[in-house]
Amino acid sequence: MSEVRDNAARQRYELEVEGGLVFSDYVRQGNKLLITHTETPPALQGRGLAGQLVRGMLADVRARGLKIVPLCSYIVDYFNRHPEDRDLLAE
């Protein structure tokens, strides 16, 4: 299984898989990450990779004591489907 990484230089979390790259862009403001865009290449859609990316991203965010501000519709939908992770949402 591929590993989710924080590419701080590009301000995004990335999941590299055979055939492409799934990523979520962010802007860091203090202890908050504003997630602005999540993208899965069309050829990779429907395989659960964006969910895998978000789970890895949230594990890292939790470990670093950060909070999420979801500005991307995919991330908003993710938190609606996964109330157990809502503690990571910024006030």
PDB file of N, CA, C and O in Angstrom:
ATOM      1  N   MET A   1       0.848  -1.188   0.000  1.00  0.00           N
ATOM      2  CA  MET A   1       0.000   0.000   0.000  1.00  0.00           C
ATOM      3  C   MET A   1       0.889   1.246   0.000  1.00  0.00           C
ATOM      4  O   MET A   1       1.895   1.297   0.708  1.00  0.00           O
ATOM      5  N   SER A   2       0.521   2.226  -0.780  1.00  0.00           N
ATOM      6  CA  SER A   2       1.290   3.456  -0.864  1.00  0.00           C
ATOM      7  C   SER A   2       1.099   4.295   0.391  1.00  0.00           C
ATOM      8  O   SER A   2       0.103   4.166   1.102  1.00  0.00           O
ATOM      9  N   GLU A   3       2.067   5.150   0.643  1.00  0.00           N
ATOM     10  CA  GLU A   3       2.035   5.974   1.831  1.00  0.00           C
ATOM     11  C   GLU A   3       1.678   7.415   1.476  1.00  0.00           C
ATOM     12  O   GLU A   3       2.168   7.971   0.493  1.00  0.00           O
ATOM     13  N   VAL A   4       0.818   8.002   2.296  1.00  0.00           N
ATOM     14  CA  VAL A   4       0.445   9.402   2.128  1.00  0.00           C
ATOM     15  C   VAL A   4       1.572  10.256   2.697  1.00  0.00           C
ATOM     16  O   VAL A   4       2.075   9.986   3.788  1.00  0.00           O
ATOM     17  N   ARG A   5       1.964  11.286   1.956  1.00  0.00           N
ATOM     18  CA  ARG A   5       3.028  12.155   2.448  1.00  0.00           C
ATOM     19  C   ARG A   5       2.602  13.620   2.339  1.00  0.00           C
ATOM     20  O   ARG A   5       1.833  14.005   1.458  1.00  0.00           O
ATOM     21  N   ASP A   6       3.126  14.412   3.258  1.00  0.00           N
ATOM     22  CA  ASP A   6       2.915  15.850   3.229  1.00  0.00           C
ATOM     23  C   ASP A   6       4.040  16.461   2.403  1.00  0.00           C
ATOM     24  O   ASP A   6       5.194  16.466   2.830  1.00  0.00           O
ATOM     25  N   ASN A   7       3.713  16.964   1.246  1.00  0.00           N
ATOM     26  CA  ASN A   7       4.685  17.661   0.410  1.00  0.00           C
ATOM     27  C   ASN A   7       4.562  19.145   0.754  1.00  0.00           C
ATOM     28  O   ASN A   7       3.868  19.897   0.069  1.00  0.00           O
ATOM     29  N   ALA A   8       5.246  19.555   1.827  1.00  0.00           N
ATOM     30  CA  ALA A   8       5.123  20.924   2.335  1.00  0.00           C
ATOM     31  C   ALA A   8       5.567  21.958   1.307  1.00  0.00           C
ATOM     32  O   ALA A   8       5.021  23.060   1.263  1.00  0.00           O
ATOM     33  N   ALA A   9       6.541  21.618   0.490  1.00  0.00           N
ATOM     34  CA  ALA A   9       7.031  22.552  -0.530  1.00  0.00           C
ATOM     35  C   ALA A   9       5.930  22.907  -1.533  1.00  0.00           C
ATOM     36  O   ALA A   9       5.882  24.031  -2.033  1.00  0.00           O
ATOM     37  N   ARG A  10       5.053  21.952  -1.822  1.00  0.00           N
ATOM     38  CA  ARG A  10       3.948  22.189  -2.775  1.00  0.00           C
ATOM     39  C   ARG A  10       2.632  22.430  -2.059  1.00  0.00           C
ATOM     40  O   ARG A  10       1.602  22.631  -2.703  1.00  0.00           O
ATOM     41  N   GLN A  11       2.655  22.412  -0.717  1.00  0.00           N
ATOM     42  CA  GLN A  11       1.465  22.603   0.113  1.00  0.00           C
ATOM     43  C   GLN A  11       0.341  21.654  -0.284  1.00  0.00           C
ATOM     44  O   GLN A  11      -0.769  22.063  -0.625  1.00  0.00           O
ATOM     45  N   ARG A  12       0.681  20.365  -0.224  1.00  0.00           N
ATOM     46  CA  ARG A  12      -0.352  19.375  -0.498  1.00  0.00           C
ATOM     47  C   ARG A  12       0.050  18.027   0.076  1.00  0.00           C
ATOM     48  O   ARG A  12       1.230  17.721   0.246  1.00  0.00           O
ATOM     49  N   TYR A  13      -0.969  17.236   0.368  1.00  0.00           N
ATOM     50  CA  TYR A  13      -0.764  15.842   0.737  1.00  0.00           C
ATOM     51  C   TYR A  13      -0.877  15.035  -0.537  1.00  0.00           C
ATOM     52  O   TYR A  13      -1.716  15.317  -1.392  1.00  0.00           O
ATOM     53  N   GLU A  14      -0.020  14.022  -0.659  1.00  0.00           N
ATOM     54  CA  GLU A  14       0.041  13.237  -1.894  1.00  0.00           C
ATOM     55  C   GLU A  14      -0.010  11.743  -1.603  1.00  0.00           C
ATOM     56  O   GLU A  14       0.501  11.263  -0.591  1.00  0.00           O
ATOM     57  N   LEU A  15      -0.633  11.038  -2.510  1.00  0.00           N
ATOM     58  CA  LEU A  15      -0.646   9.577  -2.505  1.00  0.00           C
ATOM     59  C   LEU A  15      -0.257   9.164  -3.917  1.00  0.00           C
ATOM     60  O   LEU A  15      -1.037   9.312  -4.858  1.00  0.00           O
ATOM     61  N   GLU A  16       0.957   8.643  -4.053  1.00  0.00           N
ATOM     62  CA  GLU A  16       1.438   8.223  -5.364  1.00  0.00           C
ATOM     63  C   GLU A  16       1.114   6.748  -5.558  1.00  0.00           C
ATOM     64  O   GLU A  16       1.474   5.905  -4.736  1.00  0.00           O
ATOM     65  N   VAL A  17       0.436   6.453  -6.645  1.00  0.00           N
ATOM     66  CA  VAL A  17       0.082   5.071  -6.970  1.00  0.00           C
ATOM     67  C   VAL A  17       0.452   4.818  -8.423  1.00  0.00           C
ATOM     68  O   VAL A  17       0.687   5.751  -9.191  1.00  0.00           O
ATOM     69  N   GLU A  18       0.499   3.554  -8.782  1.00  0.00           N
ATOM     70  CA  GLU A  18       0.781   3.240 -10.172  1.00  0.00           C
ATOM     71  C   GLU A  18      -0.295   3.874 -11.040  1.00  0.00           C
ATOM     72  O   GLU A  18      -1.485   3.618 -10.857  1.00  0.00           O
ATOM     73  N   GLY A  19       0.125   4.688 -11.966  1.00  0.00           N
ATOM     74  CA  GLY A  19      -0.828   5.340 -12.855  1.00  0.00           C
ATOM     75  C   GLY A  19      -1.092   6.792 -12.524  1.00  0.00           C
ATOM     76  O   GLY A  19      -1.794   7.470 -13.275  1.00  0.00           O
ATOM     77  N   GLY A  20      -0.548   7.297 -11.414  1.00  0.00           N
ATOM     78  CA  GLY A  20      -0.777   8.711 -11.149  1.00  0.00           C
ATOM     79  C   GLY A  20      -0.626   9.124  -9.703  1.00  0.00           C
ATOM     80  O   GLY A  20      -0.099   8.391  -8.866  1.00  0.00           O
ATOM     81  N   LEU A  21      -1.108  10.323  -9.442  1.00  0.00           N
ATOM     82  CA  LEU A  21      -0.957  10.953  -8.139  1.00  0.00           C
ATOM     83  C   LEU A  21      -2.306  11.506  -7.690  1.00  0.00           C
ATOM     84  O   LEU A  21      -2.955  12.255  -8.419  1.00  0.00           O
ATOM     85  N   VAL A  22      -2.716  11.130  -6.488  1.00  0.00           N
ATOM     86  CA  VAL A  22      -3.917  11.674  -5.860  1.00  0.00           C
ATOM     87  C   VAL A  22      -3.421  12.706  -4.854  1.00  0.00           C
ATOM     88  O   VAL A  22      -2.457  12.445  -4.133  1.00  0.00           O
ATOM     89  N   PHE A  23      -4.064  13.881  -4.789  1.00  0.00           N
ATOM     90  CA  PHE A  23      -3.551  14.896  -3.867  1.00  0.00           C
ATOM     91  C   PHE A  23      -4.644  15.806  -3.339  1.00  0.00           C
ATOM     92  O   PHE A  23      -5.715  15.936  -3.930  1.00  0.00           O
ATOM     93  N   SER A  24      -4.342  16.434  -2.202  1.00  0.00           N
ATOM     94  CA  SER A  24      -5.172  17.487  -1.610  1.00  0.00           C
ATOM     95  C   SER A  24      -4.286  18.693  -1.355  1.00  0.00           C
ATOM     96  O   SER A  24      -3.287  18.609  -0.641  1.00  0.00           O
ATOM     97  N   ASP A  25      -4.666  19.816  -1.949  1.00  0.00           N
ATOM     98  CA  ASP A  25      -3.947  21.069  -1.735  1.00  0.00           C
ATOM     99  C   ASP A  25      -4.398  21.706  -0.430  1.00  0.00           C
ATOM    100  O   ASP A  25      -5.553  21.569  -0.029  1.00  0.00           O
ATOM    101  N   TYR A  26      -3.482  22.402   0.228  1.00  0.00           N
ATOM    102  CA  TYR A  26      -3.846  23.113   1.448  1.00  0.00           C
ATOM    103  C   TYR A  26      -3.096  24.428   1.560  1.00  0.00           C
ATOM    104  O   TYR A  26      -2.080  24.656   0.903  1.00  0.00           O
ATOM    105  N   VAL A  27      -3.633  25.281   2.416  1.00  0.00           N
ATOM    106  CA  VAL A  27      -2.962  26.510   2.829  1.00  0.00           C
ATOM    107  C   VAL A  27      -2.865  26.414   4.345  1.00  0.00           C
ATOM    108  O   VAL A  27      -3.865  26.191   5.027  1.00  0.00           O
ATOM    109  N   ARG A  28      -1.657  26.586   4.864  1.00  0.00           N
ATOM    110  CA  ARG A  28      -1.483  26.502   6.313  1.00  0.00           C
ATOM    111  C   ARG A  28      -1.619  27.893   6.922  1.00  0.00           C
ATOM    112  O   ARG A  28      -0.983  28.847   6.474  1.00  0.00           O
ATOM    113  N   GLN A  29      -2.454  27.990   7.945  1.00  0.00           N
ATOM    114  CA  GLN A  29      -2.618  29.226   8.707  1.00  0.00           C
ATOM    115  C   GLN A  29      -2.485  28.857  10.179  1.00  0.00           C
ATOM    116  O   GLN A  29      -3.436  28.376  10.794  1.00  0.00           O
ATOM    117  N   GLY A  30      -1.306  29.083  10.736  1.00  0.00           N
ATOM    118  CA  GLY A  30      -1.069  28.720  12.133  1.00  0.00           C
ATOM    119  C   GLY A  30      -1.197  27.218  12.307  1.00  0.00           C
ATOM    120  O   GLY A  30      -0.487  26.446  11.663  1.00  0.00           O
ATOM    121  N   ASN A  31      -2.119  26.801  13.192  1.00  0.00           N
ATOM    122  CA  ASN A  31      -2.314  25.363  13.430  1.00  0.00           C
ATOM    123  C   ASN A  31      -3.473  24.803  12.606  1.00  0.00           C
ATOM    124  O   ASN A  31      -3.980  23.720  12.898  1.00  0.00           O
ATOM    125  N   LYS A  32      -3.890  25.539  11.580  1.00  0.00           N
ATOM    126  CA  LYS A  32      -4.998  25.097  10.727  1.00  0.00           C
ATOM    127  C   LYS A  32      -4.499  24.824   9.309  1.00  0.00           C
ATOM    128  O   LYS A  32      -3.642  25.528   8.776  1.00  0.00           O
ATOM    129  N   LEU A  33      -5.070  23.779   8.726  1.00  0.00           N
ATOM    130  CA  LEU A  33      -4.850  23.498   7.302  1.00  0.00           C
ATOM    131  C   LEU A  33      -6.170  23.730   6.582  1.00  0.00           C
ATOM    132  O   LEU A  33      -7.157  23.043   6.843  1.00  0.00           O
ATOM    133  N   LEU A  34      -6.183  24.683   5.691  1.00  0.00           N
ATOM    134  CA  LEU A  34      -7.357  24.947   4.864  1.00  0.00           C
ATOM    135  C   LEU A  34      -7.218  24.070   3.623  1.00  0.00           C
ATOM    136  O   LEU A  34      -6.368  24.326   2.770  1.00  0.00           O
ATOM    137  N   ILE A  35      -8.046  23.046   3.524  1.00  0.00           N
ATOM    138  CA  ILE A  35      -7.966  22.116   2.391  1.00  0.00           C
ATOM    139  C   ILE A  35      -8.788  22.707   1.249  1.00  0.00           C
ATOM    140  O   ILE A  35     -10.011  22.814   1.339  1.00  0.00           O
ATOM    141  N   THR A  36      -8.099  23.087   0.175  1.00  0.00           N
ATOM    142  CA  THR A  36      -8.745  23.849  -0.896  1.00  0.00           C
ATOM    143  C   THR A  36      -9.158  23.016  -2.108  1.00  0.00           C
ATOM    144  O   THR A  36     -10.047  23.416  -2.860  1.00  0.00           O
ATOM    145  N   HIS A  37      -8.515  21.857  -2.301  1.00  0.00           N
ATOM    146  CA  HIS A  37      -8.798  21.093  -3.525  1.00  0.00           C
ATOM    147  C   HIS A  37      -8.285  19.668  -3.353  1.00  0.00           C
ATOM    148  O   HIS A  37      -7.186  19.453  -2.841  1.00  0.00           O
ATOM    149  N   THR A  38      -9.077  18.710  -3.779  1.00  0.00           N
ATOM    150  CA  THR A  38      -8.650  17.305  -3.800  1.00  0.00           C
ATOM    151  C   THR A  38      -8.869  16.778  -5.212  1.00  0.00           C
ATOM    152  O   THR A  38      -9.908  17.021  -5.825  1.00  0.00           O
ATOM    153  N   GLU A  39      -7.874  16.052  -5.719  1.00  0.00           N
ATOM    154  CA  GLU A  39      -7.969  15.586  -7.101  1.00  0.00           C
ATOM    155  C   GLU A  39      -7.484  14.151  -7.246  1.00  0.00           C
ATOM    156  O   GLU A  39      -6.436  13.762  -6.730  1.00  0.00           O
ATOM    157  N   THR A  40      -8.284  13.385  -7.965  1.00  0.00           N
ATOM    158  CA  THR A  40      -7.919  12.034  -8.365  1.00  0.00           C
ATOM    159  C   THR A  40      -7.970  11.989  -9.887  1.00  0.00           C
ATOM    160  O   THR A  40      -8.999  12.332 -10.470  1.00  0.00           O
ATOM    161  N   PRO A  41      -6.890  11.577 -10.547  1.00  0.00           N
ATOM    162  CA  PRO A  41      -6.932  11.485 -12.012  1.00  0.00           C
ATOM    163  C   PRO A  41      -8.085  10.577 -12.459  1.00  0.00           C
ATOM    164  O   PRO A  41      -8.370   9.575 -11.803  1.00  0.00           O
ATOM    165  N   PRO A  42      -8.744  10.917 -13.560  1.00  0.00           N
ATOM    166  CA  PRO A  42      -9.895  10.140 -14.022  1.00  0.00           C
ATOM    167  C   PRO A  42      -9.631   8.636 -14.109  1.00  0.00           C
ATOM    168  O   PRO A  42     -10.507   7.838 -13.773  1.00  0.00           O
ATOM    169  N   ALA A  43      -8.454   8.245 -14.550  1.00  0.00           N
ATOM    170  CA  ALA A  43      -8.147   6.818 -14.703  1.00  0.00           C
ATOM    171  C   ALA A  43      -8.077   6.081 -13.363  1.00  0.00           C
ATOM    172  O   ALA A  43      -8.145   4.853 -13.325  1.00  0.00           O
ATOM    173  N   LEU A  44      -7.942   6.831 -12.266  1.00  0.00           N
ATOM    174  CA  LEU A  44      -7.809   6.217 -10.940  1.00  0.00           C
ATOM    175  C   LEU A  44      -9.074   6.332 -10.102  1.00  0.00           C
ATOM    176  O   LEU A  44      -9.125   5.814  -8.987  1.00  0.00           O
ATOM    177  N   GLN A  45     -10.085   6.999 -10.618  1.00  0.00           N
ATOM    178  CA  GLN A  45     -11.308   7.203  -9.841  1.00  0.00           C
ATOM    179  C   GLN A  45     -12.058   5.901  -9.613  1.00  0.00           C
ATOM    180  O   GLN A  45     -11.966   4.965 -10.408  1.00  0.00           O
ATOM    181  N   GLY A  46     -12.800   5.859  -8.514  1.00  0.00           N
ATOM    182  CA  GLY A  46     -13.616   4.696  -8.199  1.00  0.00           C
ATOM    183  C   GLY A  46     -12.870   3.584  -7.485  1.00  0.00           C
ATOM    184  O   GLY A  46     -13.407   2.488  -7.325  1.00  0.00           O
ATOM    185  N   ARG A  47     -11.639   3.845  -7.051  1.00  0.00           N
ATOM    186  CA  ARG A  47     -10.835   2.823  -6.378  1.00  0.00           C
ATOM    187  C   ARG A  47     -10.622   3.115  -4.888  1.00  0.00           C
ATOM    188  O   ARG A  47      -9.896   2.393  -4.205  1.00  0.00           O
ATOM    189  N   GLY A  48     -11.266   4.189  -4.389  1.00  0.00           N
ATOM    190  CA  GLY A  48     -11.133   4.520  -2.981  1.00  0.00           C
ATOM    191  C   GLY A  48      -9.840   5.226  -2.621  1.00  0.00           C
ATOM    192  O   GLY A  48      -9.495   5.335  -1.445  1.00  0.00           O
ATOM    193  N   LEU A  49      -9.124   5.706  -3.627  1.00  0.00           N
ATOM    194  CA  LEU A  49      -7.817   6.314  -3.368  1.00  0.00           C
ATOM    195  C   LEU A  49      -7.927   7.672  -2.678  1.00  0.00           C
ATOM    196  O   LEU A  49      -7.094   8.002  -1.834  1.00  0.00           O
ATOM    197  N   ALA A  50      -8.935   8.456  -3.023  1.00  0.00           N
ATOM    198  CA  ALA A  50      -9.094   9.757  -2.349  1.00  0.00           C
ATOM    199  C   ALA A  50      -9.391   9.538  -0.868  1.00  0.00           C
ATOM    200  O   ALA A  50      -8.886  10.272  -0.019  1.00  0.00           O
ATOM    201  N   GLY A  51     -10.201   8.540  -0.558  1.00  0.00           N
ATOM    202  CA  GLY A  51     -10.471   8.222   0.841  1.00  0.00           C
ATOM    203  C   GLY A  51      -9.213   7.780   1.569  1.00  0.00           C
ATOM    204  O   GLY A  51      -8.990   8.153   2.721  1.00  0.00           O
ATOM    205  N   GLN A  52      -8.399   6.989   0.899  1.00  0.00           N
ATOM    206  CA  GLN A  52      -7.122   6.545   1.479  1.00  0.00           C
ATOM    207  C   GLN A  52      -6.224   7.750   1.734  1.00  0.00           C
ATOM    208  O   GLN A  52      -5.579   7.841   2.778  1.00  0.00           O
ATOM    209  N   LEU A  53      -6.184   8.676   0.773  1.00  0.00           N
ATOM    210  CA  LEU A  53      -5.409   9.901   0.934  1.00  0.00           C
ATOM    211  C   LEU A  53      -5.887  10.681   2.154  1.00  0.00           C
ATOM    212  O   LEU A  53      -5.077  11.103   2.980  1.00  0.00           O
ATOM    213  N   VAL A  54      -7.189  10.871   2.269  1.00  0.00           N
ATOM    214  CA  VAL A  54      -7.727  11.670   3.372  1.00  0.00           C
ATOM    215  C   VAL A  54      -7.460  10.994   4.711  1.00  0.00           C
ATOM    216  O   VAL A  54      -7.109  11.672   5.676  1.00  0.00           O
ATOM    217  N   ARG A  55      -7.616   9.685   4.794  1.00  0.00           N
ATOM    218  CA  ARG A  55      -7.328   8.983   6.059  1.00  0.00           C
ATOM    219  C   ARG A  55      -5.867   9.179   6.473  1.00  0.00           C
ATOM    220  O   ARG A  55      -5.578   9.409   7.648  1.00  0.00           O
ATOM    221  N   GLY A  56      -4.952   9.089   5.514  1.00  0.00           N
ATOM    222  CA  GLY A  56      -3.542   9.316   5.809  1.00  0.00           C
ATOM    223  C   GLY A  56      -3.267  10.755   6.216  1.00  0.00           C
ATOM    224  O   GLY A  56      -2.490  11.020   7.134  1.00  0.00           O
ATOM    225  N   MET A  57      -3.913  11.676   5.520  1.00  0.00           N
ATOM    226  CA  MET A  57      -3.755  13.091   5.845  1.00  0.00           C
ATOM    227  C   MET A  57      -4.264  13.371   7.261  1.00  0.00           C
ATOM    228  O   MET A  57      -3.599  14.059   8.035  1.00  0.00           O
ATOM    229  N   LEU A  58      -5.431  12.844   7.595  1.00  0.00           N
ATOM    230  CA  LEU A  58      -6.003  13.099   8.917  1.00  0.00           C
ATOM    231  C   LEU A  58      -5.160  12.470  10.024  1.00  0.00           C
ATOM    232  O   LEU A  58      -5.053  13.040  11.110  1.00  0.00           O
ATOM    233  N   ALA A  59      -4.567  11.320   9.774  1.00  0.00           N
ATOM    234  CA  ALA A  59      -3.686  10.698  10.771  1.00  0.00           C
ATOM    235  C   ALA A  59      -2.489  11.611  11.040  1.00  0.00           C
ATOM    236  O   ALA A  59      -2.077  11.777  12.188  1.00  0.00           O
ATOM    237  N   ASP A  60      -1.936  12.200   9.984  1.00  0.00           N
ATOM    238  CA  ASP A  60      -0.806  13.108  10.139  1.00  0.00           C
ATOM    239  C   ASP A  60      -1.229  14.387  10.855  1.00  0.00           C
ATOM    240  O   ASP A  60      -0.525  14.869  11.742  1.00  0.00           O
ATOM    241  N   VAL A  61      -2.367  14.927  10.473  1.00  0.00           N
ATOM    242  CA  VAL A  61      -2.896  16.143  11.100  1.00  0.00           C
ATOM    243  C   VAL A  61      -3.106  15.910  12.597  1.00  0.00           C
ATOM    244  O   VAL A  61      -2.743  16.748  13.422  1.00  0.00           O
ATOM    245  N   ARG A  62      -3.696  14.764  12.936  1.00  0.00           N
ATOM    246  CA  ARG A  62      -3.940  14.423  14.343  1.00  0.00           C
ATOM    247  C   ARG A  62      -2.617  14.310  15.103  1.00  0.00           C
ATOM    248  O   ARG A  62      -2.497  14.828  16.213  1.00  0.00           O
ATOM    249  N   ALA A  63      -1.638  13.647  14.524  1.00  0.00           N
ATOM    250  CA  ALA A  63      -0.343  13.441  15.178  1.00  0.00           C
ATOM    251  C   ALA A  63       0.384  14.769  15.407  1.00  0.00           C
ATOM    252  O   ALA A  63       1.153  14.906  16.358  1.00  0.00           O
ATOM    253  N   ARG A  64       0.136  15.733  14.536  1.00  0.00           N
ATOM    254  CA  ARG A  64       0.816  17.029  14.635  1.00  0.00           C
ATOM    255  C   ARG A  64       0.014  18.065  15.411  1.00  0.00           C
ATOM    256  O   ARG A  64       0.469  19.196  15.579  1.00  0.00           O
ATOM    257  N   GLY A  65      -1.174  17.696  15.885  1.00  0.00           N
ATOM    258  CA  GLY A  65      -1.980  18.617  16.673  1.00  0.00           C
ATOM    259  C   GLY A  65      -2.584  19.758  15.871  1.00  0.00           C
ATOM    260  O   GLY A  65      -2.824  20.843  16.402  1.00  0.00           O
ATOM    261  N   LEU A  66      -2.831  19.509  14.582  1.00  0.00           N
ATOM    262  CA  LEU A  66      -3.404  20.534  13.710  1.00  0.00           C
ATOM    263  C   LEU A  66      -4.919  20.347  13.595  1.00  0.00           C
ATOM    264  O   LEU A  66      -5.475  19.358  14.070  1.00  0.00           O
ATOM    265  N   LYS A  67      -5.562  21.308  12.961  1.00  0.00           N
ATOM    266  CA  LYS A  67      -6.997  21.238  12.694  1.00  0.00           C
ATOM    267  C   LYS A  67      -7.231  21.479  11.208  1.00  0.00           C
ATOM    268  O   LYS A  67      -6.392  22.057  10.518  1.00  0.00           O
ATOM    269  N   ILE A  68      -8.378  21.029  10.731  1.00  0.00           N
ATOM    270  CA  ILE A  68      -8.754  21.116   9.312  1.00  0.00           C
ATOM    271  C   ILE A  68      -9.880  22.128   9.121  1.00  0.00           C
ATOM    272  O   ILE A  68     -10.826  22.190   9.907  1.00  0.00           O
ATOM    273  N   VAL A  69      -9.753  22.918   8.059  1.00  0.00           N
ATOM    274  CA  VAL A  69     -10.845  23.756   7.575  1.00  0.00           C
ATOM    275  C   VAL A  69     -11.165  23.237   6.170  1.00  0.00           C
ATOM    276  O   VAL A  69     -10.409  23.494   5.233  1.00  0.00           O
ATOM    277  N   PRO A  70     -12.280  22.509   6.015  1.00  0.00           N
ATOM    278  CA  PRO A  70     -12.595  21.921   4.703  1.00  0.00           C
ATOM    279  C   PRO A  70     -13.223  22.941   3.755  1.00  0.00           C
ATOM    280  O   PRO A  70     -14.354  23.378   3.967  1.00  0.00           O
ATOM    281  N   LEU A  71     -12.494  23.315   2.721  1.00  0.00           N
ATOM    282  CA  LEU A  71     -12.996  24.246   1.713  1.00  0.00           C
ATOM    283  C   LEU A  71     -13.258  23.542   0.392  1.00  0.00           C
ATOM    284  O   LEU A  71     -13.741  24.155  -0.560  1.00  0.00           O
ATOM    285  N   CYS A  72     -12.946  22.277   0.336  1.00  0.00           N
ATOM    286  CA  CYS A  72     -13.114  21.459  -0.865  1.00  0.00           C
ATOM    287  C   CYS A  72     -14.325  20.543  -0.641  1.00  0.00           C
ATOM    288  O   CYS A  72     -14.482  19.976   0.441  1.00  0.00           O
ATOM    289  N   SER A  73     -15.162  20.401  -1.644  1.00  0.00           N
ATOM    290  CA  SER A  73     -16.402  19.628  -1.483  1.00  0.00           C
ATOM    291  C   SER A  73     -16.130  18.171  -1.107  1.00  0.00           C
ATOM    292  O   SER A  73     -16.905  17.584  -0.352  1.00  0.00           O
ATOM    293  N   TYR A  74     -15.062  17.581  -1.610  1.00  0.00           N
ATOM    294  CA  TYR A  74     -14.774  16.182  -1.260  1.00  0.00           C
ATOM    295  C   TYR A  74     -14.494  16.055   0.235  1.00  0.00           C
ATOM    296  O   TYR A  74     -14.965  15.115   0.875  1.00  0.00           O
ATOM    297  N   ILE A  75     -13.739  16.984   0.791  1.00  0.00           N
ATOM    298  CA  ILE A  75     -13.392  16.930   2.209  1.00  0.00           C
ATOM    299  C   ILE A  75     -14.631  17.192   3.065  1.00  0.00           C
ATOM    300  O   ILE A  75     -14.811  16.547   4.098  1.00  0.00           O
ATOM    301  N   VAL A  76     -15.481  18.124   2.654  1.00  0.00           N
ATOM    302  CA  VAL A  76     -16.746  18.364   3.358  1.00  0.00           C
ATOM    303  C   VAL A  76     -17.566  17.072   3.384  1.00  0.00           C
ATOM    304  O   VAL A  76     -18.075  16.677   4.433  1.00  0.00           O
ATOM    305  N   ASP A  77     -17.690  16.415   2.221  1.00  0.00           N
ATOM    306  CA  ASP A  77     -18.434  15.158   2.135  1.00  0.00           C
ATOM    307  C   ASP A  77     -17.806  14.079   3.013  1.00  0.00           C
ATOM    308  O   ASP A  77     -18.519  13.304   3.651  1.00  0.00           O
ATOM    309  N   TYR A  78     -16.475  14.027   3.045  1.00  0.00           N
ATOM    310  CA  TYR A  78     -15.781  13.027   3.864  1.00  0.00           C
ATOM    311  C   TYR A  78     -16.169  13.188   5.333  1.00  0.00           C
ATOM    312  O   TYR A  78     -16.503  12.208   5.999  1.00  0.00           O
ATOM    313  N   PHE A  79     -16.126  14.414   5.834  1.00  0.00           N
ATOM    314  CA  PHE A  79     -16.474  14.640   7.239  1.00  0.00           C
ATOM    315  C   PHE A  79     -17.952  14.354   7.503  1.00  0.00           C
ATOM    316  O   PHE A  79     -18.303  13.923   8.601  1.00  0.00           O
ATOM    317  N   ASN A  80     -18.818  14.582   6.528  1.00  0.00           N
ATOM    318  CA  ASN A  80     -20.233  14.233   6.689  1.00  0.00           C
ATOM    319  C   ASN A  80     -20.416  12.722   6.798  1.00  0.00           C
ATOM    320  O   ASN A  80     -21.295  12.257   7.523  1.00  0.00           O
ATOM    321  N   ARG A  81     -19.600  11.960   6.090  1.00  0.00           N
ATOM    322  CA  ARG A  81     -19.687  10.490   6.115  1.00  0.00           C
ATOM    323  C   ARG A  81     -18.922   9.884   7.289  1.00  0.00           C
ATOM    324  O   ARG A  81     -19.161   8.731   7.647  1.00  0.00           O
ATOM    325  N   HIS A  82     -18.011  10.641   7.891  1.00  0.00           N
ATOM    326  CA  HIS A  82     -17.148  10.116   8.959  1.00  0.00           C
ATOM    327  C   HIS A  82     -17.166  11.038  10.183  1.00  0.00           C
ATOM    328  O   HIS A  82     -16.197  11.747  10.453  1.00  0.00           O
ATOM    329  N   PRO A  83     -18.292  11.016  10.922  1.00  0.00           N
ATOM    330  CA  PRO A  83     -18.400  11.909  12.088  1.00  0.00           C
ATOM    331  C   PRO A  83     -17.338  11.625  13.156  1.00  0.00           C
ATOM    332  O   PRO A  83     -17.049  12.488  13.985  1.00  0.00           O
ATOM    333  N   GLU A  84     -16.764  10.433  13.139  1.00  0.00           N
ATOM    334  CA  GLU A  84     -15.730  10.084  14.123  1.00  0.00           C
ATOM    335  C   GLU A  84     -14.465  10.926  13.965  1.00  0.00           C
ATOM    336  O   GLU A  84     -13.633  10.969  14.871  1.00  0.00           O
ATOM    337  N   ASP A  85     -14.318  11.588  12.831  1.00  0.00           N
ATOM    338  CA  ASP A  85     -13.134  12.420  12.599  1.00  0.00           C
ATOM    339  C   ASP A  85     -13.410  13.914  12.779  1.00  0.00           C
ATOM    340  O   ASP A  85     -12.515  14.735  12.575  1.00  0.00           O
ATOM    341  N   ARG A  86     -14.625  14.271  13.154  1.00  0.00           N
ATOM    342  CA  ARG A  86     -14.978  15.695  13.235  1.00  0.00           C
ATOM    343  C   ARG A  86     -14.237  16.455  14.317  1.00  0.00           C
ATOM    344  O   ARG A  86     -14.243  17.686  14.320  1.00  0.00           O
ATOM    345  N   ASP A  87     -13.590  15.736  15.246  1.00  0.00           N
ATOM    346  CA  ASP A  87     -12.777  16.422  16.259  1.00  0.00           C
ATOM    347  C   ASP A  87     -11.610  17.166  15.618  1.00  0.00           C
ATOM    348  O   ASP A  87     -11.014  18.040  16.248  1.00  0.00           O
ATOM    349  N   LEU A  88     -11.280  16.831  14.374  1.00  0.00           N
ATOM    350  CA  LEU A  88     -10.183  17.494  13.675  1.00  0.00           C
ATOM    351  C   LEU A  88     -10.596  18.779  12.976  1.00  0.00           C
ATOM    352  O   LEU A  88      -9.754  19.495  12.435  1.00  0.00           O
ATOM    353  N   LEU A  89     -11.898  19.073  12.988  1.00  0.00           N
ATOM    354  CA  LEU A  89     -12.368  20.295  12.348  1.00  0.00           C
ATOM    355  C   LEU A  89     -12.056  21.502  13.217  1.00  0.00           C
ATOM    356  O   LEU A  89     -12.259  21.466  14.431  1.00  0.00           O
ATOM    357  N   ALA A  90     -11.564  22.569  12.603  1.00  0.00           N
ATOM    358  CA  ALA A  90     -11.309  23.821  13.325  1.00  0.00           C
ATOM    359  C   ALA A  90     -12.654  24.428  13.730  1.00  0.00           C
ATOM    360  O   ALA A  90     -13.662  24.263  13.043  1.00  0.00           O
ATOM    361  N   GLU A  91     -12.643  25.118  14.839  1.00  0.00           N
ATOM    362  CA  GLU A  91     -13.861  25.787  15.328  1.00  0.00           C
ATOM    363  C   GLU A  91     -14.275  26.877  14.363  1.00  0.00           C
ATOM    364  O   GLU A  91     -15.275  27.557  14.593  1.00  0.00           O
TER     365      GLU A  91
END
